[in-house]
Amino acid sequence: MTKGGPEHHAATIKHFAIGLLIWEIIIIVLFGVFVRIQNNTDASLNADRYPAYQDVNVMMLIGFGYLMAFSKTTSWSAFSYTFFMNALMPQLYILINGFWKRVLIDGFNSNNYYIYIN
């Protein structure tokens, strides 16, 4: 198997897919163990949060994806990696933000180690 040949490319894709599958299994297990969803009865709070999330999401997609899409050599890979990161980062943000909020603000003193999402 030569480096840069079709066999190397197929092996690289296979390793990437296996790594991504392991990553998602870890995220799902962490969500199942630590994350609890609280139903929010205040509809105005939900109406205020969603447009902010949508605006940031659009800025990431257009800003990073289309900025690099005009490069002749990396156009498709930059665009696809932008969508890929945009799919993974919100999952990771929920876990990391909730963890550091518990450590820095709440002091991690209680026996309740759940991350609550409103």
N, C-alpha and C positions, 0 to 999 in steps of 0.2 A: 504494500500500500504506500504509494508516494504521497508526499505532502502536497496538497493543492489539486490532487486528482479527484475523480468522481467518488471514489470509495471514501476518501478523507472527508469530502463534503457530506456524504450520507452519514458517516459516523458522527460528525459534528452536529448535524441536525438531530440525530438520535440522542446524543448526550444532552443537548439543550432541552429536548422534549422531556426526557427523564428528570432532569433538574427542575424544570418548570412544574412537573407533576408532583414531585416531592415538596417543592415550595408551597404549592396550593394545598396539599394535604396538611402541612404544618400550619398554614394560616387557618384552615377550616378547624383543626383541632384547637388552636388557640382561641378562635372565636367561640367554639362550643364550650370551652372551659371558663373563659373569663368574661365574655361579653353578654350582657343582659339588656334587652330593649324595654324601655319604659314608654308606654303610650302617652303621648302628649295631648292633652285636651284643648290646649290653646291653639286654635287654628291660625291665628295671626302670627304666632311665632314660627310655625312651619312655613307660612307664606313668605316670611321675611328671610328665612334661611335658604330656601331652595334657589331663588334667583342669584344669591351670592355664590353658591356652589356652581350653578350653571355658568356664571360669568367666568369664574376661575377655570372651569373645565374648557370652555371655548378659548380662553386666552392660551392655555397650554397647547391645545390642538393646533390652533392657527399660528400662534407665535413660534413654537418650536418646529412643528411639522412642516408648515409651509415656508418657513425661513430657510430650512435646509433642503426643501424640495427643489429649489432652483439651482442647487449645485449639480453639475452634470454627472459626477461620479457617485455621489451618495444619495441621490434623490429618493429612490424607493426604500432603501434601508433606513434613512433618517425618518421618513414618514411612518414606516411600519414600527420602528422602535418608539416613536412618539406615542402611537396608539397603544403599544404594549405597556409602556410605563404608565400611561394614563389609566390603564386597566388595573395595574398592580398597586400603585401608590395610594389610592383611597383606602384600600384594605389595610395596608401597613400603617397608614396615618391614624386610623381608628385605634389600633392597638398601641402604637407608640404614644400618641397624645393622651390616651386614657391612662397608660402606665405612668408617664411623667407627671400627670395631674395628681394621681394618687400619691406619688412619692414626694413631690415638692409642695403641694398645697394641702392635701389631707394628712400628710405625715405617715401614711401607711401604718397607722396604729390599730385600725379595727381588724377584726377577723374576716371581714367581708372583702374579698379580693376581686370583686366583679367590676367591670367597666360598664357604666350605664350610658346608654344612648337614648337621648330624648327624641 
